Amino acid sequence: MHRGKSQSECFAHRAARRSDLRQIVEIYNATIPTRMVTADIEPVAVESRARWFAEHAPSSRPLWVTDVDGQIAAWLSFSSFYGRPAYDKTVELSVYVHETFRRRGLGTYLLTQAVAHAPTLGISTLLGFIFAHNEPSLGLFREHGFARWGELPRVAELDGVERDVVIVGRRVSNT
């Protein structure tokens, strides 16, 4: 258990179940209108995320959720990077927190757990792909030892505005 920003809150995570997918998608869809987090511009359907969900396995590419007060408050996914065998030890991390539960330490908790757990999965490199204007997410990853490894200038267009994507990365020890 991890104590959140509020001294009375403790967090724990678990592997996501198929029955969690609806809430996972709701959290994801709630970020779309902000134009800060995802390149999707319209809400996605739960069934359209079924394949993505199935690609996550607790032993290699986990998808974790954190429950607070009986609902999913946040989730984190380890996703394969680039889909070629030489990249098997590299993953992309994605962290999403329900708007009701933001600023309570859930992102910090999940990212800390991901960094600590990665070596047990045979992962040595963690990546994040974050919009350059998403300073809260860039700051969160920076606080957890991620460095700016690259930038993809003007690769996304959101509501007529071209946006840069920053690649952040961190090596983790396998020993």
N, CA, C and O of each residue as an XYZ file, in Angstrom:
700
protein
N       0.842     -1.183      0.000
C       0.000      0.000      0.000
C       0.884      1.243      0.000
O       1.985      1.244      0.552
N       0.397      2.257     -0.607
C       1.098      3.536     -0.688
C       0.169      4.613     -0.153
O      -1.013      4.663     -0.493
N       0.716      5.458      0.673
C      -0.079      6.548      1.213
C      -0.084      7.692      0.205
O       0.973      8.131     -0.249
N      -1.266      8.168     -0.138
C      -1.421      9.260     -1.093
C      -1.154     10.604     -0.439
O      -0.707     10.663      0.706
N      -1.423     11.674     -1.154
C      -1.169     13.016     -0.636
C      -1.973     13.273      0.621
O      -1.490     13.930      1.543
N      -3.188     12.768      0.669
C      -3.979     12.858      1.887
C      -3.531     11.726      2.801
O      -3.543     10.566      2.390
N      -3.147     12.030      3.997
C      -2.610     11.017      4.895
C      -3.593      9.886      5.175
O      -3.180      8.818      5.627
N      -4.877     10.093      4.921
C      -5.852      9.044      5.183
C      -6.031      8.108      3.983
O      -6.688      7.075      4.109
N      -5.462      8.447      2.827
C      -5.638      7.637      1.636
C      -4.469      6.690      1.435
O      -3.308      7.091      1.514
N      -4.787      5.435      1.175
C      -3.791      4.448      0.798
C      -4.196      3.878     -0.548
O      -5.375      3.626     -0.795
N      -3.221      3.677     -1.414
C      -3.507      3.173     -2.743
C      -2.926      1.785     -2.916
O      -1.911      1.441     -2.310
N      -3.564      1.013     -3.727
C      -3.075     -0.280     -4.174
C      -3.571     -0.459     -5.600
O      -4.553      0.163     -6.004
N      -2.905     -1.294     -6.347
C      -3.345     -1.556     -7.712
C      -3.537     -3.050     -7.898
O      -3.084     -3.863     -7.093
N      -4.214     -3.383     -8.970
C      -4.443     -4.781     -9.331
C      -4.495     -4.873    -10.845
O      -4.642     -3.867    -11.539
N      -4.375     -6.079    -11.342
C      -4.512     -6.307    -12.781
C      -5.949     -5.999    -13.190
O      -6.902     -6.370    -12.505
N      -6.079     -5.321    -14.306
C      -7.417     -5.008    -14.816
C      -8.108     -6.283    -15.269
O      -7.479     -7.212    -15.777
N      -9.407     -6.301    -15.073
C     -10.262     -7.396    -15.547
C     -11.081     -6.891    -16.736
O     -11.281     -5.687    -16.894
N     -11.541     -7.799    -17.547
C     -12.348     -7.406    -18.712
C     -13.546     -6.567    -18.276
O     -13.961     -5.657    -18.993
N     -14.093     -6.865    -17.122
C     -15.245     -6.108    -16.621
C     -14.888     -4.665    -16.259
O     -15.785     -3.846    -16.060
N     -13.606     -4.340    -16.171
C     -13.150     -2.979    -15.880
C     -13.075     -2.110    -17.133
O     -12.958     -0.888    -17.039
N     -13.141     -2.737    -18.294
C     -12.867     -2.006    -19.530
C     -13.796     -0.806    -19.719
O     -13.357      0.235    -20.206
N     -15.054     -0.931    -19.347
C     -15.984      0.195    -19.505
C     -15.479      1.416    -18.737
O     -15.463      2.520    -19.280
N     -15.065      1.232    -17.480
C     -14.587      2.363    -16.679
C     -13.244      2.881    -17.193
O     -12.994      4.085    -17.153
N     -12.384      1.994    -17.673
C     -11.101      2.406    -18.245
C     -11.358      3.320    -19.441
O     -10.730      4.371    -19.573
N     -12.275      2.919    -20.303
C     -12.601      3.718    -21.489
C     -13.266      5.034    -21.092
O     -13.013      6.058    -21.726
N     -14.097      5.033    -20.072
C     -14.720      6.281    -19.614
C     -13.662      7.280    -19.158
O     -13.748      8.463    -19.487
N     -12.675      6.820    -18.412
C     -11.589      7.705    -17.957
C     -10.834      8.249    -19.171
O     -10.547      9.443    -19.251
N     -10.521      7.368    -20.104
C      -9.820      7.775    -21.324
C     -10.640      8.803    -22.102
O     -10.128      9.861    -22.469
N     -11.908      8.493    -22.351
C     -12.755      9.391    -23.133
C     -12.913     10.766    -22.494
O     -13.051     11.767    -23.197
N     -12.893     10.816    -21.168
C     -13.037     12.101    -20.477
C     -11.858     13.032    -20.760
O     -11.983     14.246    -20.596
N     -10.717     12.484    -21.181
C      -9.557     13.332    -21.467
C      -9.586     13.907    -22.881
O      -8.886     14.880    -23.161
N     -10.372     13.331    -23.762
C     -10.358     13.744    -25.172
C     -10.697     15.227    -25.354
O      -9.972     15.914    -26.074
N     -11.761     15.753    -24.740
C     -12.085     17.173    -24.954
C     -11.004     18.152    -24.483
O     -10.967     19.291    -24.949
N     -10.138     17.735    -23.582
C      -9.101     18.641    -23.081
C      -8.029     18.924    -24.114
O      -7.345     19.945    -24.038
N      -7.875     18.023    -25.084
C      -6.843     18.138    -26.113
C      -5.436     18.209    -25.501
O      -4.520     18.782    -26.092
N      -5.282     17.623    -24.320
C      -3.992     17.635    -23.621
C      -3.323     16.257    -23.585
O      -2.102     16.170    -23.454
N      -4.106     15.183    -23.700
C      -3.593     13.877    -23.317
C      -3.510     12.888    -24.475
O      -2.527     12.156    -24.592
N      -4.513     12.858    -25.318
C      -4.574     11.843    -26.362
C      -4.805     12.478    -27.729
O      -5.343     13.580    -27.838
N      -4.391     11.765    -28.758
C      -4.597     12.236    -30.126
C      -5.951     11.813    -30.680
O      -6.303     12.198    -31.795
N      -6.713     11.035    -29.929
C      -8.089     10.763    -30.343
C      -8.867     12.068    -30.243
O      -8.668     12.851    -29.315
N      -9.753     12.294    -31.204
C     -10.527     13.536    -31.182
C     -12.018     13.285    -30.958
O     -12.787     14.227    -30.764
N     -12.421     12.024    -30.984
C     -13.798     11.616    -30.698
C     -13.740     10.479    -29.680
O     -12.770      9.722    -29.658
N     -14.758     10.352    -28.845
C     -14.766      9.243    -27.881
C     -14.655      7.891    -28.582
O     -15.150      7.708    -29.694
N     -13.996      6.952    -27.908
C     -13.853      5.600    -28.443
C     -14.889      4.695    -27.785
O     -15.303      4.936    -26.651
N     -15.299      3.666    -28.492
C     -16.261      2.702    -27.969
C     -15.537      1.631    -27.164
O     -14.390      1.293    -27.457
N     -16.195      1.113    -26.173
C     -15.602      0.071    -25.335
C     -15.139     -1.101    -26.202
O     -14.014     -1.576    -26.043
N     -15.975     -1.564    -27.098
C     -15.613     -2.723    -27.923
C     -14.421     -2.440    -28.832
O     -13.685     -3.360    -29.187
N     -14.224     -1.179    -29.210
C     -13.073     -0.854    -30.057
C     -11.760     -0.994    -29.288
O     -10.690     -1.044    -29.895
N     -11.832     -1.057    -27.972
C     -10.631     -1.203    -27.141
C     -10.414     -2.636    -26.665
O      -9.481     -2.897    -25.905
N     -11.266     -3.571    -27.102
C     -11.155     -4.969    -26.655
C      -9.828     -5.591    -27.086
O      -9.202     -6.298    -26.296
N      -9.393     -5.349    -28.297
C      -8.110     -5.910    -28.758
C      -6.951     -5.327    -27.956
O      -6.057     -6.058    -27.529
N      -6.969     -4.014    -27.754
C      -5.940     -3.358    -26.939
C      -5.902     -3.993    -25.552
O      -4.825     -4.291    -25.035
N      -7.063     -4.200    -24.950
C      -7.131     -4.816    -23.624
C      -6.506     -6.210    -23.653
O      -5.734     -6.564    -22.761
N      -6.834     -6.993    -24.664
C      -6.334     -8.364    -24.763
C      -4.823     -8.419    -24.960
O      -4.205     -9.436    -24.643
N      -4.223     -7.374    -25.464
C      -2.770     -7.333    -25.665
C      -2.004     -7.158    -24.356
O      -0.777     -7.255    -24.339
N      -2.709     -6.906    -23.275
C      -2.059     -6.727    -21.979
C      -2.145     -8.016    -21.172
O      -3.218     -8.588    -20.981
N      -0.986     -8.449    -20.708
C      -0.905     -9.664    -19.897
C      -0.149     -9.337    -18.615
O       0.912     -8.716    -18.676
N      -0.663     -9.737    -17.464
C      -0.008     -9.399    -16.193
C       1.466     -9.802    -16.113
O       2.243     -9.157    -15.409
N       1.856    -10.853    -16.820
C       3.231    -11.338    -16.727
C       4.208    -10.625    -17.657
O       5.419    -10.803    -17.524
N       3.706     -9.823    -18.596
C       4.622     -9.175    -19.533
C       4.250     -7.731    -19.864
O       5.131     -6.872    -19.909
N       2.987     -7.446    -20.092
C       2.511     -6.108    -20.434
C       1.259     -5.818    -19.617
O       0.150     -5.816    -20.151
N       1.437     -5.574    -18.315
C       0.258     -5.413    -17.465
C      -0.544     -4.145    -17.744
O      -0.036     -3.150    -18.262
N      -1.790     -4.229    -17.385
C      -2.711     -3.101    -17.349
C      -3.248     -3.089    -15.926
O      -3.953     -4.009    -15.512
N      -2.912     -2.049    -15.185
C      -3.278     -1.967    -13.779
C      -4.373     -0.938    -13.573
O      -4.458      0.055    -14.295
N      -5.201     -1.189    -12.587
C      -6.185     -0.209    -12.146
C      -6.040     -0.006    -10.653
O      -5.594     -0.891     -9.923
N      -6.428      1.181    -10.218
C      -6.486      1.511     -8.795
C      -7.925      1.870     -8.479
O      -8.505      2.762     -9.097
N      -8.493      1.168     -7.514
C      -9.865      1.416     -7.090
C      -9.870      2.349     -5.890
O      -9.062      2.196     -4.974
N     -10.774      3.309     -5.895
C     -11.003      4.186     -4.753
C     -12.517      4.299     -4.583
O     -13.236      4.623     -5.528
N     -12.974      4.034     -3.403
C     -14.404      4.130     -3.107
C     -15.266      3.336     -4.096
O     -16.332      3.793     -4.509
N     -14.794      2.151     -4.467
C     -15.586      1.261     -5.302
C     -15.595      1.571     -6.787
O     -16.340      0.940     -7.536
N     -14.795      2.516     -7.230
C     -14.720      2.775     -8.663
C     -13.271      2.902     -9.079
O     -12.395      3.189     -8.264
N     -13.033      2.686    -10.355
C     -11.666      2.806    -10.864
C     -11.311      4.285    -10.909
O     -11.970      5.082    -11.577
N     -10.269      4.625    -10.192
C      -9.836      6.016    -10.086
C      -8.703      6.332    -11.057
O      -8.520      7.483    -11.454
N      -7.943      5.302    -11.437
C      -6.806      5.520    -12.332
C      -6.390      4.199    -12.948
O      -6.703      3.124    -12.436
N      -5.680      4.304    -14.056
C      -5.114      3.104    -14.672
C      -3.775      3.424    -15.313
O      -3.487      4.566    -15.670
N      -2.963      2.377    -15.447
C      -1.648      2.480    -16.084
C      -1.473      1.267    -16.969
O      -1.790      0.145    -16.572
N      -0.965      1.494    -18.178
C      -0.697      0.375    -19.083
C       0.767      0.349    -19.496
O       1.404      1.385    -19.687
N       1.273     -0.865    -19.626
C       2.566     -1.155    -20.228
C       2.237     -1.654    -21.638
O       1.622     -2.710    -21.785
N       2.632     -0.919    -22.664
C       2.335     -1.344    -24.030
C       3.624     -1.590    -24.792
O       4.612     -0.876    -24.620
N       3.599     -2.603    -25.629
C       4.778     -2.913    -26.437
C       5.138     -1.724    -27.307
O       4.269     -1.003    -27.798
N       6.432     -1.536    -27.485
C       6.945     -0.445    -28.302
C       7.330     -0.978    -29.674
O       8.178     -1.864    -29.781
N       6.737     -0.466    -30.683
C       7.093     -0.662    -32.078
C       6.864     -2.068    -32.622
O       6.999     -2.264    -33.830
N       6.527     -3.046    -31.803
C       6.113     -4.351    -32.300
C       7.148     -5.216    -32.974
O       6.781     -6.118    -33.728
N       8.419     -4.986    -32.739
C       9.473     -5.830    -33.296
C      10.225     -6.486    -32.145
O      10.388     -5.869    -31.092
N      10.691     -7.735    -32.319
C      11.324     -8.477    -31.215
C      12.511     -7.773    -30.559
O      12.729     -7.934    -29.358
N      13.268     -7.008    -31.309
C      14.434     -6.340    -30.722
C      14.030     -5.295    -29.686
O      14.861     -4.853    -28.893
N      12.761     -4.899    -29.691
C      12.268     -3.902    -28.746
C      11.509     -4.523    -27.575
O      10.843     -3.801    -26.833
N      11.592     -5.831    -27.391
C      10.813     -6.500    -26.342
C      11.084     -5.981    -24.936
O      10.212     -6.078    -24.072
N      12.263     -5.437    -24.688
C      12.594     -4.941    -23.345
C      12.240     -3.467    -23.164
O      12.615     -2.846    -22.169
N      11.517     -2.916    -24.131
C      11.098     -1.516    -24.097
C       9.581     -1.449    -24.124
O       8.935     -2.144    -24.908
N       9.012     -0.607    -23.261
C       7.562     -0.416    -23.244
C       7.220      1.062    -23.188
O       8.009      1.897    -22.748
N       6.016      1.348    -23.652
C       5.443      2.671    -23.494
C       4.484      2.624    -22.314
O       3.630      1.740    -22.236
N       4.625      3.566    -21.404
C       3.709      3.680    -20.272
C       2.654      4.733    -20.578
O       2.947      5.778    -21.158
N       1.430      4.439    -20.178
C       0.337      5.407    -20.255
C      -0.340      5.442    -18.899
O      -0.634      4.397    -18.319
N      -0.588      6.644    -18.391
C      -1.234      6.823    -17.085
C      -2.433      7.740    -17.270
O      -2.319      8.822    -17.846
N      -3.576      7.297    -16.778
C      -4.797      8.091    -16.849
C      -5.467      8.094    -15.484
O      -5.632      7.044    -14.864
N      -5.852      9.277    -15.019
C      -6.497      9.429    -13.715
C      -7.872     10.064    -13.924
O      -8.007     11.069    -14.621
N      -8.871      9.467    -13.316
C     -10.245     10.002    -13.368
C     -10.219     11.424    -12.822
O      -9.553     11.698    -11.823
N     -10.944     12.331    -13.479
C     -10.889     13.743    -13.086
C     -11.267     13.973    -11.629
O     -10.745     14.901    -11.012
N     -12.137     13.179    -11.068
C     -12.541     13.322     -9.662
C     -11.397     13.023     -8.699
O     -11.386     13.512     -7.569
N     -10.434     12.218     -9.151
C      -9.373     11.746     -8.257
C      -8.005     12.352     -8.558
O      -6.994     11.886     -8.033
N      -7.965     13.369     -9.385
C      -6.669     13.994     -9.705
C      -6.141     14.778     -8.519
O      -6.892     15.216     -7.647
N      -4.824     14.942     -8.511
C      -4.086     15.697     -7.483
C      -4.155     15.031     -6.110
O      -4.062     15.695     -5.078
N      -4.318     13.718     -6.117
C      -4.318     12.959     -4.858
C      -3.147     11.993     -4.782
O      -3.023     11.245     -3.813
N      -2.286     12.004     -5.798
C      -1.104     11.157     -5.779
C      -1.237      9.849     -6.533
O      -0.328      9.021     -6.475
N      -2.337      9.634     -7.238
C      -2.523      8.374     -7.955
C      -1.542      8.204     -9.112
O      -1.007      7.113     -9.310
N      -1.301      9.254     -9.870
C      -0.329      9.170    -10.962
C       1.052      8.855    -10.433
O       1.768      8.021    -10.987
N       1.422      9.533     -9.353
C       2.717      9.273     -8.718
C       2.802      7.839     -8.228
O       3.807      7.159     -8.439
N       1.750      7.385     -7.578
C       1.731      6.010     -7.078
C       1.917      5.005     -8.221
O       2.780      4.131     -8.139
N       1.121      5.121     -9.275
C       1.191      4.149    -10.366
C       2.527      4.199    -11.093
O       3.076      3.155    -11.444
N       3.050      5.382    -11.322
C       4.335      5.485    -12.011
C       5.468      4.922    -11.154
O       6.368      4.261    -11.674
N       5.430      5.178     -9.851
C       6.431      4.601     -8.942
C       6.384      3.077     -8.997
O       7.423      2.420     -9.063
N       5.185      2.522     -8.970
C       5.027      1.070     -9.027
C       5.513      0.515    -10.367
O       6.136     -0.546    -10.406
N       5.238      1.210    -11.445
C       5.670      0.754    -12.768
C       7.190      0.708    -12.872
O       7.750     -0.265    -13.377
N       7.857      1.758    -12.394
C       9.322      1.800    -12.433
C       9.898      0.657    -11.599
O      10.842     -0.009    -12.023
N       9.333      0.432    -10.424
C       9.835     -0.624     -9.544
C       9.574     -2.019    -10.108
O      10.396     -2.919     -9.937
N       8.446     -2.203    -10.771
C       8.027     -3.519    -11.244
C       8.619     -3.900    -12.603
O       8.714     -5.084    -12.926
N       9.010     -2.920    -13.388
C       9.485     -3.172    -14.754
C      10.575     -4.244    -14.840
O      10.479     -5.119    -15.700
N      11.609     -4.216    -13.985
C      12.644     -5.241    -14.108
C      12.121     -6.668    -13.916
O      12.659     -7.602    -14.509
N      11.095     -6.845    -13.107
C      10.554     -8.193    -12.903
C       9.841     -8.701    -14.155
O       9.579     -9.898    -14.278
N       9.528     -7.801    -15.080
C       8.883     -8.156    -16.350
C       9.909     -8.300    -17.475
O       9.549     -8.566    -18.622
N      11.194     -8.121    -17.137
C      12.230     -8.170    -18.155
C      12.327     -6.895    -18.968
O      12.878     -6.893    -20.069
N      11.797     -5.818    -18.431
C      11.792     -4.525    -19.119
C      12.971     -3.688    -18.637
O      13.211     -3.572    -17.435
N      13.696     -3.111    -19.575
C      14.837     -2.273    -19.207
C      14.668     -0.812    -19.614
O      15.402      0.053    -19.134
N      13.714     -0.531    -20.490
C      13.514      0.837    -20.943
C      12.033      1.187    -20.903
O      11.188      0.455    -21.417
N      11.740      2.323    -20.279
C      10.379      2.841    -20.181
C      10.293      4.124    -20.998
O      11.172      4.981    -20.917
N       9.238      4.248    -21.777
C       9.031      5.430    -22.601
C       7.672      6.050    -22.307
O       6.745      5.378    -21.855
N       7.580      7.321    -22.570
C       6.309      8.024    -22.559
C       6.262      8.936    -23.770
O       7.266      9.554    -24.124
N       5.118      9.022    -24.399
C       4.899      9.933    -25.523
C       3.860     10.937    -25.061
O       2.691     10.595    -24.879
N       4.294     12.189    -24.871
C       3.466     13.189    -24.195
C       3.426     14.460    -25.037
O       4.457     14.919    -25.527
N       2.230     15.026    -25.201
C       2.142     16.300    -25.901
C       3.012     17.334    -25.179
O       3.043     17.383    -23.949
N       3.711     18.151    -25.956
C       4.611     19.158    -25.388
C       3.867     20.184    -24.548
O       4.463     20.781    -23.652
N       2.583     20.407    -24.808
C       1.813     21.380    -24.027
C       1.196     20.748    -22.772
O       0.501     21.436    -22.024
N       1.435     19.461    -22.530
C       0.897     18.777    -21.352
C       1.932     18.808    -20.223
O       2.524     17.786    -19.877
N       2.131     19.974    -19.670
C       3.135     20.160    -18.626
C       2.870     19.303    -17.385
O       3.832     18.802    -16.802
N       1.626     19.106    -16.949
C       1.428     18.237    -15.778
C       1.988     16.822    -15.982
O       2.626     16.277    -15.082
N       1.756     16.232    -17.147
C       2.280     14.882    -17.401
C       3.792     14.902    -17.576
O       4.483     14.014    -17.078
N       4.308     15.897    -18.271
C       5.762     15.997    -18.415
C       6.423     16.126    -17.038
O       7.453     15.506    -16.775
N       5.819     16.934    -16.169
C       6.356     17.101    -14.820
C       6.303     15.815    -14.011
O       7.250     15.496    -13.293
N       5.202     15.071    -14.119
C       5.071     13.807    -13.407
C       6.177     12.843    -13.820
O       6.836     12.254    -12.963
N       6.383     12.680    -15.097
C       7.426     11.765    -15.563
C       8.814     12.266    -15.173
O       9.675     11.473    -14.795
N       9.035     13.572    -15.263
C      10.324     14.153    -14.868
C      10.619     13.851    -13.407
O      11.749     13.509    -13.060
N       9.603     13.975    -12.540
C       9.763     13.695    -11.116
C      10.140     12.247    -10.848
O      10.658     11.929     -9.778
N       9.886     11.372    -11.804
C      10.202      9.959    -11.638
C      11.426      9.534    -12.446
O      11.582      8.362    -12.789
N      12.279     10.492    -12.740
C      13.561     10.188    -13.359
C      13.549     10.023    -14.865
O      14.536      9.565    -15.442
N      12.454     10.385    -15.512
C      12.411     10.313    -16.964
C      13.056     11.569    -17.534
O      12.855     12.671    -17.023
N      13.831     11.390    -18.597
C      14.491     12.507    -19.271
C      13.870     12.695    -20.654
O      13.274     11.777    -21.216
N      14.018     13.867    -21.167
C      13.534     14.171    -22.521
C      14.492     13.516    -23.510
O      15.661     13.893    -23.583
N      14.012     12.553    -24.258
C      14.846     11.820    -25.220
C      14.616     12.272    -26.656
O      15.408     11.949    -27.541
N      13.558     13.002    -26.890
C      13.321     13.442    -28.258
C      12.048     14.243    -28.377
O      11.252     14.336    -27.443
N      11.875     14.817    -29.548
C      10.669     15.589    -29.825
C      10.262     15.347    -31.278
O      11.095     15.318    -32.184
N       8.976     15.179    -31.461
C       8.409     15.030    -32.801
C       7.606     16.306    -33.069
O       6.469     16.436    -32.615
N       8.201     17.241    -33.804
C       7.539     18.534    -33.985
C       6.325     18.466    -34.908
O       6.374     17.888    -35.994
N       5.227     19.077    -34.437
C       4.018     19.285    -35.218
C       3.486     18.010    -35.875
O       3.065     18.040    -37.031
N       3.503     16.888    -35.144
C       3.039     15.615    -35.710
C       1.553     15.367    -35.484
O       0.979     14.462    -36.090
N       0.927     16.154    -34.623
C      -0.501     15.989    -34.353
C      -1.210     17.311    -34.612
O      -0.653     18.390    -34.406
N      -2.448     17.197    -35.067
C      -3.258     18.401    -35.240
C      -4.539     18.223    -34.448
O      -5.311     17.293    -34.680
N      -4.746     19.130    -33.513
C      -5.927     19.119    -32.657
C      -6.663     20.434    -32.831
O      -6.145     21.497    -32.487
N      -7.861     20.360    -33.360
C      -8.685     21.552    -33.584
C      -7.938     22.626    -34.363
O      -8.021     23.813    -34.046
N      -7.210     22.195    -35.383
C      -6.505     23.132    -36.246
C      -5.170     23.615    -35.714
O      -4.509     24.427    -36.363
N      -4.754     23.134    -34.544
C      -3.480     23.535    -33.954
C      -2.507     22.364    -34.047
O      -2.792     21.269    -33.562
N      -1.366     22.603    -34.668
C      -0.349     21.558    -34.743
C       0.351     21.439    -33.396
O       0.699     22.440    -32.770
N       0.551     20.199    -32.962
C       1.131     19.947    -31.639
C       2.368     19.054    -31.740
O       2.441     18.149    -32.571
N       3.334     19.340    -30.869
C       4.540     18.531    -30.758
C       4.307     17.406    -29.761
O       3.505     17.533    -28.836
N       5.016     16.307    -29.963
C       5.018     15.200    -29.013
C       6.440     15.057    -28.480
O       7.403     15.001    -29.244
N       6.550     15.001    -27.166
C       7.839     14.813    -26.504
C       7.970     13.343    -26.135
O       7.040     12.741    -25.600
N       9.125     12.778    -26.423
C       9.428     11.410    -26.017
C      10.270     11.501    -24.757
O      11.341     12.107    -24.758
N       9.776     10.890    -23.673
C      10.547     10.820    -22.441
C      10.925      9.358    -22.216
O      10.203      8.445    -22.617
N      12.058      9.158    -21.575
C      12.510      7.793    -21.348
C      13.285      7.653    -20.067
O      13.791      8.619    -19.496
N      13.357      6.419    -19.639
C      14.126      6.070    -18.440
C      14.579      4.631    -18.552
O      13.802      3.751    -18.922
N      15.824      4.398    -18.234
C      16.348      3.038    -18.131
C      16.120      2.552    -16.698
O      16.231      3.322    -15.744
N      15.801      1.272    -16.568
C      15.637      0.666    -15.251
C      16.560     -0.542    -15.169
O      16.911     -1.147    -16.182
N      16.939     -0.874    -13.966
C      17.880     -1.966    -13.756
C      17.166     -3.311    -13.765
O      16.071     -3.443    -13.218
N      17.779     -4.291    -14.376
C      17.249     -5.658    -14.379
C      17.926     -6.512    -13.314
O      17.812     -7.738    -13.343
N      18.617     -5.891    -12.388
C      19.287     -6.678    -11.339
C      18.656     -6.409    -10.002
O      19.079     -6.976     -8.995
